[in-house]
Amino acid sequence: MIIGVPKEIKPSENRVALTPAGAFEMTKRGHEVYVQKTAGEGSGYSDNDFVKAGAKILPTIEDIYKIAEMIIKVKEPIKAEYKLIQQDQLVFTYFHFASHRPLTEAMINSGAICLAYETVELDDRSLPLLTPMSEVAGRMSCPTRSKVP
């Protein structure tokens, strides 16, 4: 599978959806990984870190969306990305469809396959990808209780 990791363009979002270690694991299993230039800088990863892990660097977000069969993101696509998403392209990210109708409609119209992190369940019906986000939100809401017992 050809996996693309675009640089997040949502304001104040500096994280990258895949670490170099993740890129290494994917390439080791035969996948091709393409990362947009400087996508990892906000998370402390250089383009060279991704290249050493087996990923290839592409200069633009358009290049990433054009080549990838699967897009891995941190945050939901914003309006500027809607036109980049292709029919049958798998987009794996947080979507929060219930809270943003224009995003929901844009993804339906794109014909993409949308896999929302917030809907991934284990056999016991727990939501493993929401747990870390919930823990962070809980700590941020009560800064005097930031230590985990």
C-alpha angles and dihedrals in degrees: 000000000000109000123196127198112192124196108258111251100183107116114267093008109124102157124109121222096224130039123215087254089056091048089052092052092049095047090045087060093052102265123132114232124199121187125191114244112273092003091132100044095094089055095046098261124124126212086249090058089058093044091052087052091055101262125130123227122229123191103227142037088237090058091052095050092043096055103033127096088189127032119202116198139165100220135030117278114268125218094272089059098048094086091050096059113096134211112272092010111137111231115193114190144098106296108170089196094175091065101047120044096182090058091048092050093045092053092047090050092048093059089224124148105244119201111185118207089216091062099051108116135186121221089269089057092248118142105230096181093053096049097077091045091050092050092051092047090050093051092047092051092057109031094177090062097048095129118090112231 
